[in-house]
Amino acid sequence: MNDVLVTIRMPSPLVKRLNSLCEKNFYMDLSEQIRDVLNKKFLEHENQKSNATKKSSNKKELAYMLERNEQLLRELKESLRNLK
């Protein structure tokens, strides 16, 4: 894996807040703190995409099950009519 150097410009109040987080989280420098924040945000984004895909799949499954249940209900009603 190749490392890539990225330069970021940010306002000084943000840098101060990040530096205080570095101390709180026991990071050696600001770059570690920024990597941690980016990794967490990336994972959140990936989880949201994954959940959206699962929801779409679940909707299809529910629609199929509903259609199947309605078909079974029609068949049961037809069977009841035939018994009478």
N, C-alpha and C positions, 0 to 999 in steps of 0.2 A: 504494500500500500504506500503510495507516494503522499507525502505531506504537501499541503498547499498553504501558502502564506496569504492571509486576507487582512487588508487594512480597513479599519472601521473608524469613521468620524462620528463622534457623539458629543452631546452637550456635557459640560463639566459637572452639573448636578447629577446626571445619570452615572457618570464615572465615579463620583463620590459614593453614591448609593451602592453601586456594584462593588466598590472597594470595601465598603462596610460588610457586604454579604460575603466577600472573600474571607474576611477575618472570622465572621460568624460560622462559615462553613469549612473553615480550616484549609482553604486553597492557598497554594503558594503564590499565585499571581492572578491578575485580572483575566488572562486568557483562559485559564481553567474554569473560572466562574462563567465566562461567556459560553464556552463549549458545553458546560452543564446545562445552562438555560436553553441553548439551541437544541441539544439532544432531547430535553424534556418536551419542548414545543414540537419537535419533529415527531416524536413518539405519539403525542396527543393527536397530531394531524393524521398519522397513519392509522391510529385506532378509530378516529372518526370515519375515515374512508372505509375501513373494515366493517364498522358497525352499519354504515349506510348500505354496503353491499349485502350484509346479513339481513337487514330490514327488508330490502328489495326481494331477496330470496324468500324470506318469511311471508311476505305479502302474496307471492305467487303460490306458495304452499297452502296458505289459508284460503285463497281463492279456489284452488283445486279441491280442497277438503269441503268447502261450502258447496261447490257444484256437485261433488260426489254425494254429500248428505242430502241435497235436494233431490237428486236422482233416486236415491234409496227411498226417500219419503214418498215420491211419486209411485215407485214400484210397490211399496207397502199399501198405499191407498188403493191401487189397482187390485192387489191381491185381496184386500178386504171387500172391495166391491164384488169380486168374483165369488167370494164365500157366501155372500148374501143371496 
